[in-house]
Amino acid sequence: GQRGEAIRDLQRRLGAAGFTPVGAEAGLFCEATEAALREFQQVRGLRTNGVCDEETWRAIVEASWKLGDRLLTLVAPNLRGDDVSELQAQLARLGFDCGRVDGILGPATIRALEDFQRNSGLRVDGVCGPVTIRALQVLARQTGSGPGVATLRELEALTAGARSLAELRILVGQFG
């Protein structure tokens, strides 16, 4: 198999994303690394071919971020990752509408974050750092685990004018 620092980085990021290549030699692309990569691809809805192409690598990098690993702030291009999804989900559960939980740190998420900071008595700077994360965690322990405000608004919008299921249209597709 292939060897090198890039493979070591791939194995480390797969592990951070929850897909540790058990039994793999560090820096060697072996059967264990390929199996972990295939499992990651399958779970993420990617082409399951065991090849770390550009799309898979991007998804692995995004999946390897956990809330608190980095400061989250509005930059161009927008930050993306599972840490952003976690932030969005926590804000939504607390009633701060950041739109759909999509893992992209855009203006709507920053507005919801600033609103949370304002309502929590924190410095309103639009940066999700250690102080904001601690406040989110404290409040999250005091709330349920519901879908959040954005999901409820979406459901309400879908069903507001419909009198029957026949009047509703749903699009199912694979994007990206």
N, C-alpha and C positions, 0 to 999 in steps of 0.2 A: 504494500500500500504506500501511499504518499506519506512523507514525513516533513516536519518542519514547524516553525513558529505559528504559521497561519492555521495549521491543523490543531495545535495546542490552543489557540485563541477560539477556534470553532468549538472544541470540546468544552472549554471553560464557559463560553456563552450558552451552549446547549445545557450545561449543568445549571447555570443561573436561571435559565428559562424552565427548569424542572425536568429536563430530559438528559440526565447524566449518562454518558456512555459507560455503563458498568463493565469493568474488566478491561477497558481499553488502555493501552500503553500511551502515556502522555506524548502528544505530538505525532502519533501514528494513525493514519486513516485506515482503520481495520474494520472487521465485521461489526464489532460493538459500536463503533462510531457511526457506521452506516445505518445500523438498526435504530440508534437514537435519532439520527437525522430523519429517517423515514417516518418514525413515530411522530416527530415534531411536525413534519410536512402533512401527515394525515390529520392530526389534531387541528392544525391551522387551516386546513382546506386548501393546501397547496398541491401541486403536482407531486405525487409520491414516487420519486425516482431515485432517492438516495444520493442525489447530486446537489451540491451546495452552489446553486446558480445565484445570480444577482437578486432575484425575487426572494429566494429562501434566505439568503444572507441578511437582507433588509429586515425580514420578518424575525429572524433570530435575534438581531440587534435590538429591535423594538421589544421583543418578549423578554429580553434579559434585564430590562430596567425595572426595578421595584421602587415604589413610592419612598422617597427619602434618599435614593442613591445620588440624585443630582438636584440642583435648583431648577424649578420649573418657572419659566418666564416667557413672555411673548417675544419671539425672535422670528426672523425670516431666513430660511424657510421654517415653518412651524415645527416645534418639537413633536415627536411621535413616540409612542411606546406604551407598554402595559402600565407603567407608573402614571401616565396621563389618564389612561382608562380608569385606573383605581381612584385617582383624584376626582374625575368626573362622576363616577358612581357614588363616591362618598358625598360629594356636594349635592347630587340629585336626591339621595336618600334624606339629606338634611333639609331639602326644600329649596335649594339654590339651583335654578334652572340654567344649565350650561348647554342645553340642547342634547342631541343624541350622544350617547357614550360611544365615541369612535376612536379614542386614543390619539386625537390630534389636538394640540394645544393652540386653539384659535381665539379670536376676540370674544366669542360667547363664553368660553370657559374662563377667560380672564375676568370678564364682567361678573360672573358668578363667584369667582374666587375673591374679587375685591368686595363684593356684597357680603360674602361670608366674613371676611376680615373686619369690615365695618361693623357688622352685627355681633362680632365676637370681641370687640374692643381691642383688636390688633391694629398695628400700623398698616394702613391701606397702601400697599405698594405693588400689588399684582404679582408678587413673587411667592411661590410655594416653597418655603424652606422649612427648617426644623421647628420653628415656633408655630407656624401655621399647621404643620403636620400634627404636632402635639395637640393643638386645639381641635383639629378634625377628629383625632383618635378619641379624645375625651368625650366629645359630643356623640361620636358614632357608637360608643359603648352605651349611650343612653337612649338610642333609637332602635327601631326595628330593622329588618333586612329587606324591606319592600323594594319595588322596582324603581322608585324615585319619581320626581315630578315630571321629567321629560316624557317618560314612558306613559304615565297617566294622561298627560295632555295629548299625546299621540293617539291613545286609545279613545279618548273623548272626541277628538276631531274625526276619527274614523267612524265612530258610531253616532255622531250627533244628528245627522240628517237621514241616516239609513233606517228604513222600516223593516227590512229583512236582509238576510245574508245575500240574497240574489242581487241586491243593489250595491254590494261592496265589491271592490276589485283589489286584488293583492298581487303584487309583482314579486316573484322569487327569482333571484339570479345570483351569479357569481361575479363579483367585481374585483379587479386587481389580481 
